[in-house]
Amino acid sequence: MRPALLWLTGLLWLPALSAEPHILRTIYAVNVRRFFRLAIVMTVVHAIHVAAFALKDVTGADARVLLWRDGIIYSHALLALVTLIFALLCRPGRRQSDAEASAYSTFAVALYLTFGAVVAAIDQLVTPAVTPFLVASLGIGATVLLPPLRSFPLFVGAIALVAIAAGYTQESPEKLLSLRVNALSMGLIGAGLNWALFSGKVRELRHLHTIEQQREDLALKNRALVRMNEARDRFLAIIAHDLRGPVGSQADAIDVLANEYGDMNDEERRSMLQSLQRSSRRSYELLEELLKWARSQTGRIPFRPETFSLTELIRETIDLVSDRARKKDIQVSLEVAGDPEVFADRSMIHSVLGNLIGNAIKFTPHHGCVTVIVESADDFHTVSVVDSGIGVPREQQDRLFQEGEPVRTTGTDGERGTGLGLVLSKQFVERNGGHIGVESMPFSGSRFYFTVQSARQRAQGVSSE
């Protein structure tokens, strides 16, 4: 039903003068298939004309009738031969190049319009009818579709040919005038019909092409969604496995305290409570990262960019992790010139800094150092967290920021993580218009860096708007 409506629209509205190359290739290929079937039929029709006129009794006929009969025989015989050759060239199974299909389409229209014009002029020897030109104009116009810029010159040329040629065969000025007017009308109708059908076909193919592109895009999105769901399933399984350990430890510790509290001395109770504290903190950290990740996936983390001091936020983050650094005797320092201001979501950048500095402490051995370096440019500030830790193998670096099965490595003091922090950091940095990356060599330390938009650049952008 839809293709029929598109073709009907093409008959009423004629905007298409040409089309995209892939659409033209399709139309020309259809033309070749159509003309092959038409050529088979027309070869039989031409043979019938030749036989009928050859058997016609013209005894006693005048010279004009004899000339008319011979002209019809020779023209149909020649066209039957050409059409048969053309049918062999367009036969199914013979692969045509795009250039050949285009040339065959143009040649087919030119051939039959010329034939219609010539036979119409020959008919003027005995009759004023222009039926051959009418049949050729409408038949080929509806069968072989060409862009109007190519078909119109062919129809105009055929109109001119029949008008000129009939001047030599039609003796009556009144009939000649009538023939030329009729030929003009028929040629323009054929050209208009060809244009209308070409336009309808172009719109139909564009519509089908759009549907095909949408289908391909949908298939790609479906495959990406399947991969994402599989990755999330793997991730949730890992989180569940990680939670089982600390929760199980808590349950065991509580059982021991409940059943053996009276038999334990103070040192044993303190050790058990410290174990319970560690497992509880571990469970809390796992659940906190899982909650952040879940909120980021559902778009429930609000995005509230503002202007704030980057130096102040870095110092605040360093203070929060200072206890962890002291336990490993790691020196955390800041190198920054001035007090750069940035325009970003403060909470997200705080989370990124906390994750990068916390990871640097986690993977740096005792007595190491972690340095936060801020480099300022006109548009962006680059924040680098450089450590003297164990580094990251090259094969793991490409997967650090990717969702899926997270990269999990134990810290230098046995610290464990989910691998989610860097994935979230990447999402937060990109949400604020920056990018994040890593430079590292095993046993040579690491440099994790990200960019954030400067407040001055934001102010310039607002003023230009």
C-alpha positions as CSV (number, residue, x, y, z in Angstrom):
1,M,0.0,0.0,0.0
2,R,2.8,2.4,0.9
3,P,4.7,2.0,-2.4
4,A,1.4,2.7,-4.3
5,L,0.9,5.9,-2.3
6,L,4.4,7.0,-3.0
7,W,4.0,6.4,-6.7
8,L,0.7,8.3,-6.6
9,T,2.4,11.2,-4.9
10,G,5.0,11.1,-7.6
11,L,2.3,11.6,-10.2
12,L,1.0,14.7,-8.5
13,W,4.3,16.2,-7.3
14,L,7.4,16.4,-9.5
15,P,10.4,17.9,-7.6
16,A,13.1,15.3,-8.3
17,L,15.5,16.5,-11.1
18,S,18.1,13.8,-10.1
19,A,18.9,11.6,-7.1
20,E,21.7,10.2,-5.0
21,P,24.2,7.9,-6.8
22,H,23.0,4.8,-5.0
23,I,19.4,5.5,-5.9
24,L,20.3,6.1,-9.6
25,R,22.2,2.8,-9.7
26,T,19.1,1.0,-8.4
27,I,16.8,2.7,-10.9
28,Y,19.1,2.0,-13.8
29,A,19.3,-1.7,-12.8
30,V,15.5,-1.9,-12.7
31,N,15.4,-0.2,-16.1
32,V,17.7,-3.0,-17.5
33,R,15.5,-5.7,-16.2
34,R,12.3,-4.0,-17.5
35,F,13.8,-3.4,-20.9
36,F,14.9,-7.0,-21.2
37,R,11.2,-8.1,-20.9
38,L,10.0,-5.3,-23.1
39,A,12.6,-6.2,-25.7
40,I,11.4,-9.8,-26.0
41,V,7.8,-8.6,-26.5
42,M,8.8,-5.8,-29.0
43,T,11.0,-8.2,-31.0
44,V,7.9,-10.3,-31.6
45,V,5.8,-7.2,-32.4
46,H,8.3,-6.0,-34.9
47,A,8.5,-9.4,-36.5
48,I,4.7,-9.4,-36.9
49,H,4.8,-6.0,-38.5
50,V,7.5,-7.1,-41.0
51,A,5.5,-10.2,-41.9
52,A,2.2,-8.5,-42.2
53,F,3.5,-5.7,-44.5
54,A,5.7,-8.0,-46.5
55,L,2.6,-10.2,-47.3
56,K,0.4,-7.2,-48.1
57,D,-0.8,-7.1,-51.7
58,V,0.2,-3.8,-53.2
59,T,-0.6,-4.6,-56.8
60,G,-1.4,-1.4,-58.6
61,A,-0.5,0.8,-55.7
62,D,1.1,4.2,-56.3
63,A,4.6,5.1,-55.4
64,R,3.7,6.7,-52.1
65,V,2.1,3.5,-50.9
66,L,5.0,1.4,-52.0
67,L,7.4,3.7,-50.3
68,W,5.3,3.6,-47.2
69,R,5.2,-0.2,-47.2
70,D,8.9,-0.5,-47.7
71,G,9.7,2.1,-45.0
72,I,7.6,0.2,-42.5
73,I,9.2,-3.1,-43.3
74,Y,12.8,-1.9,-43.1
75,S,12.3,0.2,-40.0
76,H,10.6,-2.6,-38.1
77,A,13.2,-5.2,-39.3
78,L,16.1,-2.9,-38.3
79,L,14.5,-2.2,-34.9
80,A,13.8,-6.0,-34.4
81,L,17.5,-6.7,-34.9
82,V,18.7,-3.9,-32.6
83,T,16.2,-4.9,-30.0
84,L,17.2,-8.5,-30.1
85,I,20.9,-7.5,-29.6
86,F,19.8,-5.2,-26.8
87,A,17.9,-8.1,-25.1
88,L,21.0,-10.2,-25.2
89,L,23.0,-7.5,-23.6
90,C,20.4,-7.0,-20.8
91,R,19.7,-10.7,-20.3
92,P,19.4,-12.0,-16.7
93,G,22.6,-13.4,-15.4
94,R,24.8,-11.0,-17.4
95,R,26.3,-8.5,-14.9
96,Q,26.2,-4.9,-16.1
97,S,28.4,-2.3,-14.6
98,D,26.8,0.9,-13.3
99,A,28.0,2.8,-16.4
100,E,26.6,0.1,-18.7
101,A,23.2,0.2,-17.0
102,S,23.1,4.0,-17.2
103,A,24.1,3.9,-20.9
104,Y,21.5,1.1,-21.7
105,S,18.7,3.1,-20.1
106,T,19.6,6.2,-22.1
107,F,20.0,4.3,-25.3
108,A,16.7,2.5,-24.9
109,V,14.7,5.8,-24.5
110,A,16.6,7.4,-27.4
111,L,16.1,4.3,-29.6
112,Y,12.3,4.0,-29.2
113,L,11.6,7.7,-29.4
114,T,13.6,7.9,-32.6
115,F,11.8,4.8,-34.0
116,G,8.4,6.4,-33.0
117,A,9.3,9.6,-34.7
118,V,10.6,7.9,-37.9
119,V,7.6,5.6,-38.3
120,A,5.2,8.5,-37.6
121,A,6.8,10.4,-40.4
122,I,6.7,7.4,-42.8
123,D,2.9,7.0,-42.0
124,Q,2.3,10.5,-43.3
125,L,2.7,9.1,-46.8
126,V,-0.7,7.5,-46.4
127,T,-2.3,8.8,-43.2
128,P,-2.0,11.8,-40.9
129,A,-2.0,9.6,-37.8
130,V,0.8,10.0,-35.2
131,T,0.1,6.7,-33.3
132,P,3.6,5.3,-33.5
133,F,5.0,8.4,-31.8
134,L,2.2,8.3,-29.2
135,V,2.9,4.7,-28.3
136,A,6.7,5.3,-28.2
137,S,6.4,8.4,-26.0
138,L,4.0,6.9,-23.5
139,G,5.4,3.3,-23.6
140,I,9.1,4.1,-23.1
141,G,8.3,7.0,-20.8
142,A,6.5,4.7,-18.4
143,T,8.9,1.8,-18.7
144,V,12.5,3.2,-18.7
145,L,13.0,5.9,-16.1
146,L,15.6,8.6,-16.4
147,P,16.4,11.8,-14.5
148,P,14.5,14.7,-16.2
149,L,17.8,16.5,-17.1
150,R,18.6,13.5,-19.2
151,S,15.2,12.5,-20.5
152,F,13.9,15.9,-21.5
153,P,16.5,16.5,-24.2
154,L,15.7,13.1,-25.7
155,F,12.0,13.8,-25.9
156,V,12.6,17.3,-27.3
157,G,14.9,15.8,-29.9
158,A,12.3,13.2,-30.8
159,I,9.6,16.0,-31.2
160,A,11.9,18.0,-33.4
161,L,12.7,14.9,-35.5
162,V,9.1,14.0,-36.2
163,A,8.3,17.6,-37.0
164,I,11.1,17.9,-39.5
165,A,10.8,14.4,-41.0
166,A,7.0,14.8,-41.5
167,G,7.7,17.9,-43.6
168,Y,9.1,15.6,-46.3
169,T,6.2,13.1,-46.3
170,Q,3.1,15.1,-45.4
171,E,2.0,17.3,-48.3
172,S,-1.0,19.0,-46.6
173,P,0.1,22.1,-44.6
174,E,-3.0,21.8,-42.4
175,K,-2.3,18.1,-41.6
176,L,1.4,18.9,-41.1
177,L,0.6,21.6,-38.5
178,S,-1.8,19.3,-36.8
179,L,0.8,16.5,-36.7
180,R,3.4,18.9,-35.2
181,V,1.1,20.1,-32.5
182,N,0.1,16.6,-31.6
183,A,3.6,15.4,-31.6
184,L,4.6,18.3,-29.3
185,S,1.7,17.4,-26.9
186,M,2.5,13.7,-26.9
187,G,6.2,14.2,-26.4
188,L,5.7,16.6,-23.5
189,I,3.1,14.2,-21.9
190,G,5.6,11.3,-22.3
191,A,8.4,13.4,-20.7
192,G,6.1,14.6,-17.9
193,L,5.0,11.0,-17.3
194,N,8.7,9.8,-17.1
195,W,9.5,12.7,-14.7
196,A,6.5,11.9,-12.5
197,L,7.4,8.2,-12.3
198,F,11.0,8.9,-11.8
199,S,10.2,11.2,-8.9
200,G,7.9,8.7,-7.3
201,K,10.5,6.0,-7.6
202,V,13.2,8.2,-6.1
203,R,10.9,9.0,-3.1
204,E,10.1,5.3,-2.7
205,L,13.8,4.3,-2.7
206,R,14.7,7.1,-0.4
207,H,12.0,5.9,2.0
208,L,13.2,2.3,1.8
209,H,16.8,3.5,2.2
210,T,15.8,5.4,5.4
211,I,14.0,2.3,6.7
212,E,17.1,0.2,6.0
213,Q,19.4,2.6,7.7
214,Q,17.0,2.7,10.7
215,R,16.9,-1.0,10.8
216,E,20.8,-1.2,10.7
217,D,21.0,1.5,13.5
218,L,18.5,-0.4,15.6
219,A,20.4,-3.7,15.1
220,L,23.7,-2.0,16.2
221,K,22.0,-0.5,19.2
222,N,20.4,-3.8,20.1
223,R,23.8,-5.5,19.9
224,A,25.4,-2.8,22.0
225,L,22.5,-3.1,24.5
226,V,23.1,-6.9,24.7
227,R,26.8,-6.4,25.3
228,M,26.1,-3.7,27.9
229,N,23.6,-6.0,29.7
230,E,26.1,-8.9,29.6
231,A,28.8,-6.6,31.0
232,R,26.5,-5.4,33.8
233,D,25.5,-8.9,34.6
234,R,29.2,-9.8,34.9
235,F,29.8,-6.8,37.0
236,L,26.9,-7.4,39.4
237,A,28.1,-11.0,39.8
238,I,31.5,-9.7,40.8
239,I,30.1,-7.2,43.2
240,A,27.9,-10.0,44.8
241,H,31.0,-12.2,45.1
242,D,33.0,-9.3,46.7
243,L,30.2,-8.5,49.1
244,R,29.9,-12.1,50.2
245,G,33.4,-12.1,51.7
246,P,33.1,-9.1,54.1
247,V,29.4,-9.9,55.0
248,G,30.4,-13.5,55.7
249,S,33.3,-12.2,57.9
250,Q,31.0,-10.0,59.8
251,A,28.6,-12.9,60.4
252,D,31.4,-15.1,61.6
253,A,32.8,-12.4,63.9
254,I,29.3,-11.7,65.4
255,D,28.8,-15.4,65.9
256,V,32.1,-15.7,67.8
257,L,31.4,-12.6,69.9
258,A,27.9,-13.9,70.7
259,N,28.9,-17.4,71.6
260,E,32.4,-16.9,73.1
261,Y,32.5,-13.3,74.4
262,G,32.8,-14.4,78.0
263,D,35.8,-16.7,77.3
264,M,37.7,-14.1,75.4
265,N,40.3,-11.7,76.8
266,D,40.4,-8.0,75.9
267,E,43.0,-8.4,73.2
268,E,41.0,-11.1,71.5
269,R,37.8,-9.0,71.7
270,R,39.7,-5.9,70.3
271,S,41.1,-8.0,67.4
272,M,37.6,-9.4,66.6
273,L,36.1,-5.9,66.7
274,Q,38.9,-4.6,64.4
275,S,38.2,-7.4,62.0
276,L,34.5,-6.5,62.1
277,Q,35.3,-2.9,61.5
278,R,37.4,-3.6,58.5
279,S,34.8,-5.9,56.9
280,S,32.0,-3.4,57.6
281,R,34.0,-0.6,56.0
282,R,34.7,-2.8,53.0
283,S,31.0,-3.6,52.6
284,Y,30.2,0.1,52.9
285,E,32.7,1.1,50.3
286,L,31.4,-1.6,47.9
287,L,27.8,-0.5,48.4
288,E,28.7,3.2,48.0
289,E,30.5,2.6,44.7
290,L,27.6,0.3,43.5
291,L,25.1,3.1,44.4
292,K,27.0,5.7,42.5
293,W,27.4,3.5,39.5
294,A,23.6,2.6,39.5
295,R,22.7,6.3,39.8
296,S,25.0,7.2,36.9
297,Q,23.5,4.5,34.7
298,T,19.9,5.7,35.4
299,G,20.8,9.4,35.0
300,R,19.7,10.2,38.6
301,I,22.9,12.0,39.5
302,P,22.1,15.7,39.1
303,F,24.4,17.9,37.0
304,R,24.9,21.3,38.6
305,P,27.9,23.1,37.1
306,E,29.3,26.1,39.0
307,T,32.4,28.2,39.3
308,F,34.7,27.2,42.2
309,S,38.4,27.1,43.3
310,L,40.2,24.0,42.0
311,T,43.0,24.5,44.5
312,E,40.6,24.5,47.4
313,L,38.8,21.4,46.2
314,I,42.1,19.5,45.8
315,R,43.3,20.5,49.2
316,E,40.0,19.4,50.7
317,T,40.3,16.0,48.9
318,I,43.9,15.5,50.1
319,D,42.7,16.2,53.7
320,L,40.0,13.5,53.4
321,V,42.6,10.8,52.4
322,S,45.4,12.0,54.7
323,D,44.7,9.2,57.3
324,R,45.2,6.6,54.6
325,A,48.4,8.2,53.4
326,R,49.8,8.5,57.0
327,K,49.2,4.8,57.6
328,K,51.6,4.0,54.7
329,D,53.9,7.0,55.4
330,I,53.1,8.4,51.9
331,Q,53.7,12.1,51.3
332,V,50.9,13.8,49.3
333,S,51.7,17.2,47.8
334,L,50.2,19.8,45.5
335,E,51.9,21.7,42.8
336,V,49.8,24.6,41.4
337,A,50.4,28.1,40.3
338,G,47.9,30.6,41.7
339,D,44.3,29.7,42.4
340,P,42.7,28.5,39.2
341,E,38.9,28.6,39.0
342,V,36.9,26.0,37.0
343,F,33.4,25.7,35.8
344,A,32.1,22.2,36.5
345,D,29.9,20.1,38.8
346,R,31.9,20.4,42.1
347,S,30.6,17.1,43.5
348,M,31.6,15.1,40.3
349,I,35.1,16.6,40.2
350,H,35.4,15.9,44.0
351,S,34.6,12.3,43.3
352,V,37.1,12.1,40.5
353,L,39.9,13.6,42.6
354,G,39.1,11.3,45.5
355,N,39.2,8.3,43.3
356,L,42.5,9.2,41.6
357,I,44.3,10.3,44.7
358,G,42.9,7.3,46.7
359,N,44.1,4.9,44.0
360,A,47.5,6.5,43.9
361,I,47.8,5.9,47.7
362,K,46.5,2.4,47.4
363,F,49.0,1.4,44.8
364,T,52.0,3.2,46.2
365,P,54.2,1.3,48.6
366,H,55.2,2.6,52.1
367,H,57.4,5.7,52.1
368,G,56.3,6.7,48.6
369,C,55.0,9.9,47.3
370,V,51.9,11.2,45.5
371,T,51.9,14.6,43.7
372,V,48.9,16.4,42.4
373,I,49.9,18.8,39.6
374,V,47.7,21.5,38.0
375,E,48.6,22.9,34.6
376,S,46.6,25.8,33.4
377,A,45.8,26.9,29.9
378,D,43.3,29.4,28.4
379,D,40.4,27.0,27.9
380,F,41.1,24.1,30.3
381,H,43.1,23.1,33.3
382,T,44.8,19.7,33.4
383,V,45.0,17.9,36.8
384,S,47.5,15.1,37.0
385,V,47.9,12.7,39.9
386,V,51.5,11.3,39.8
387,D,52.6,8.5,42.1
388,S,55.7,6.3,42.7
389,G,53.7,3.2,42.8
390,I,53.6,-0.2,41.1
391,G,52.3,1.1,37.8
392,V,49.7,-0.4,35.4
393,P,50.5,-3.0,32.7
394,R,50.0,-1.7,29.2
395,E,47.4,-4.4,28.4
396,Q,45.2,-3.2,31.3
397,Q,45.4,0.5,30.5
398,D,42.9,0.4,27.7
399,R,40.3,-1.4,29.9
400,L,40.6,0.8,33.0
401,F,37.9,3.2,32.0
402,Q,35.6,0.7,30.2
403,E,32.4,-0.8,31.5
404,G,32.3,-4.5,31.6
405,E,34.4,-6.8,33.7
406,P,36.3,-4.2,35.8
407,V,40.1,-4.3,36.2
408,R,40.7,-5.1,39.8
409,T,44.2,-5.1,41.3
410,T,45.1,-5.5,45.0
411,G,46.9,-2.5,46.6
412,T,50.4,-2.7,48.1
413,D,48.9,-3.3,51.5
414,G,46.3,-5.8,50.3
415,E,43.6,-3.1,49.6
416,R,40.9,-4.2,47.3
417,G,38.6,-2.3,45.0
418,T,35.7,-2.9,42.6
419,G,37.3,-1.2,39.6
420,L,34.2,1.0,39.3
421,G,35.9,4.2,40.4
422,L,37.7,4.9,37.2
423,V,34.6,4.0,35.1
424,L,32.6,6.5,37.1
425,S,35.5,9.1,36.9
426,K,35.5,8.8,33.1
427,Q,31.7,9.4,33.0
428,F,31.9,12.4,35.4
429,V,34.8,14.0,33.5
430,E,33.2,13.6,30.1
431,R,29.9,14.9,31.5
432,N,31.8,18.1,32.4
433,G,33.3,18.4,28.9
434,G,36.8,17.1,29.6
435,H,38.7,13.9,29.0
436,I,40.7,11.5,31.2
437,G,43.7,9.3,30.6
438,V,46.6,7.4,32.0
439,E,50.4,7.1,31.4
440,S,52.1,4.3,33.2
441,M,54.9,1.7,33.2
442,P,55.0,-1.3,35.5
443,F,57.1,-0.6,38.6
444,S,57.7,3.0,37.4
445,G,54.7,4.8,38.8
446,S,51.6,6.2,37.1
447,R,50.2,9.5,35.9
448,F,46.4,9.8,35.8
449,Y,45.2,13.0,34.4
450,F,41.9,14.8,33.4
451,T,40.9,18.1,32.1
452,V,38.3,20.5,33.3
453,Q,36.9,23.7,31.8
454,S,38.3,27.0,33.1
455,A,35.9,29.5,34.5
456,R,37.4,32.2,32.2
457,Q,36.6,30.1,29.2
458,R,33.0,29.7,30.4
459,A,32.7,33.4,30.9
460,Q,34.0,34.2,27.4
461,G,31.5,31.7,26.0
462,V,28.6,33.3,27.8
463,S,29.6,36.8,26.8
464,S,30.0,35.8,23.1
465,E,26.4,34.3,23.2
